[in-house]
Amino acid sequence: MSSDPRAPDHGRARRSLGQNFLVDPNLQRRIVDAMGAGPGDEVVEIGPGRGALTLHLEGSVRHLVLVELDDDLAAHWAQVFRDRTDVEVIHDDVLRVDLPAVSTDPGALKVVGNIPYNITTPILFHLLRRPRPARIVLMVQKEVGERIVADPGTGAYGALAVGVQSVADARLLFKVGRKAFRPVPGVDSVVLEIVPHAPPRLDVRDEADLRTLTRAAFQWRRKQLQKTLRDHPDLGLSRERVEGVGADLGLDLRRRPETLAPHDLLALARAIR
Ligand code: SAM
């Protein structure tokens, strides 16, 4: 919303902070609408930047927390909202912010952001730590969004898909072309919706074991699972154990990891624990 007088006059975009600002007002509105946040909601926005989403959101939710790492932008928004009790500005790296701690009801929190693409995966895993928010709407690089929602058996399926899909429902909402940003980035984007399972379907131990197996398996994604189970330093099962587990589960462990759905990987993670 560059026409809004509260938008900062912010000089050059900082590449190191992933600053590509969304300048299309229709898309700004669509993303905020996709959040579905109302007057009772608490919302965290990651990286308000020049206010593309912020200026559509402020005033319409109970509590809005803006997390911005850029010194000038954080100072700008702190100044703009200095007299507002419903808007809080946190000048920090989102990865260092304990989001549940800034929220009055972490399980009901909604998170939105057109995030810096270079730290998409760390941000996702940070957001998906327990207690998880109710709903997350993020703009991400198109290829990364496709990896998050990927089905087994596809080239895009891997540790990211299993990690997200085992704790949440994820879907792509719409595409955003690169020309909707200034400066124009070298990639296209998608808006992604993530709704964490509530209550969580897996217990903490299942989640940890699944993560260990998935990381190892997809680090060696070209290898048969039986080899990874035996030889990967994080796993190291004996040949006999691998054969026993395969027989017990009725799983052919000569398969490669990308052919296994998240529930098969979970069964395997439990069996080798
Ligand atoms: N929301 C704005 C928009 O849609 O135009 C800005 C989006 S821009 C892609 C990403 C924003 O995240 C920038 O404002 C940048 O300064 C901020 N940012 C970058 N790294 C960050 C971090 N680690 N923690 C919080 N904000 C960060």
Residues whose N, C-alpha, C, O or C-beta is under 5 A from the ligand:
A	BS01	SAM	L17 G18 Q19 N20 F21 L22 I46 G47 P48 G49 R50 A52 L53 V67 E68 L69 D70 D92 D93 V94 N114 I115 P116
